[in-house]
């Protein structure tokens, strides 16, 4: 998997994503392959991330959400 770490738009923004937009391209989420949570210190605050490994119409992607946004963490080569 290749590290990306870029913001994405996800709909619906809460719950299980059905679509995501990365680099102006829309991807349909076909399946959630795995999910987990991670809590860590980020600068001076605790941050909890909710990770999902999803299969889209284009690739397998690892995405995560924080309280503020969704990010594309990694994408399968």
JOHU-V335569 format. One record per residue. N is the residue number from 1. RES is the residue in one letter. PSI is psi in whole degrees, 0 to 359 (none if undefined). BURIAL is # if it has 16 or more other ideal C-beta (glycine too) atoms within 10 Angstrom, else .. D_LAST is the distance of its C-alpha to the last C-alpha in Angstrom with 1 decimal. Layout:
[[N	RES	PSI	BURIAL	D_LAST] [N	RES	PSI	BURIAL	D_LAST]]
This chain:
[[1	X	144	.	5.5] [2	X	133	.	6.3] [3	X	130	.	10.0] [4	X	300	#	11.3] [5	X	64	.	14.8] [6	X	149	.	16.2] [7	X	147	.	18.9] [8	X	159	#	18.4] [9	X	134	.	21.2] [10	X	139	#	21.5] [11	X	137	.	24.1] [12	X	154	.	26.1] [13	X	337	.	26.0] [14	X	147	.	27.4] [15	X	204	.	26.6] [16	X	121	.	23.7] [17	X	140	#	21.5] [18	X	327	.	21.8] [19	X	151	.	20.1] [20	X	152	#	18.2] [21	X	122	.	18.2] [22	X	127	#	15.8] [23	X	46	.	16.7] [24	X	17	.	19.4] [25	X	131	.	17.3] [26	X	137	.	18.2] [27	X	130	#	16.0] [28	X	127	.	18.0] [29	X	118	#	17.3] [30	X	320	.	17.8] [31	X	145	.	17.9] [32	X	115	.	18.0] [33	X	330	.	16.5] [34	X	160	.	18.0] [35	X	148	.	20.0] [36	X	167	.	21.6] [37	X	152	.	23.6] [38	X	133	.	23.9] [39	X	132	.	27.0] [40	X	166	.	27.5] [41	X	126	.	29.7] [42	X	109	.	28.3] [43	X	251	.	30.9] [44	X	14	.	34.1] [45	X	156	.	33.0] [46	X	140	.	31.4] [47	X	129	.	28.1] [48	X	129	.	26.9] [49	X	137	#	23.3] [50	X	112	.	22.4] [51	X	145	#	18.8] [52	X	136	#	17.2] [53	X	114	#	14.1] [54	X	148	#	14.0] [55	X	122	#	12.8] [56	X	179	#	13.4] [57	X	347	.	14.1] [58	X	329	.	10.9] [59	X	172	.	8.1] [60	X	128	#	8.6] [61	X	141	#	9.8] [62	X	118	#	12.0] [63	X	159	#	15.0] [64	X	157	#	18.4] [65	X	148	#	21.9] [66	X	188	.	24.9] [67	X	339	.	28.4] [68	X	330	.	27.6] [69	X	172	.	24.2] [70	X	144	#	20.8] [71	X	147	#	17.7] [72	X	113	#	13.9] [73	X	306	#	13.1] [74	X	159	#	9.3] [75	X	141	#	6.4] [76	X	138	.	3.8] [77	X	none	.	0.0]]
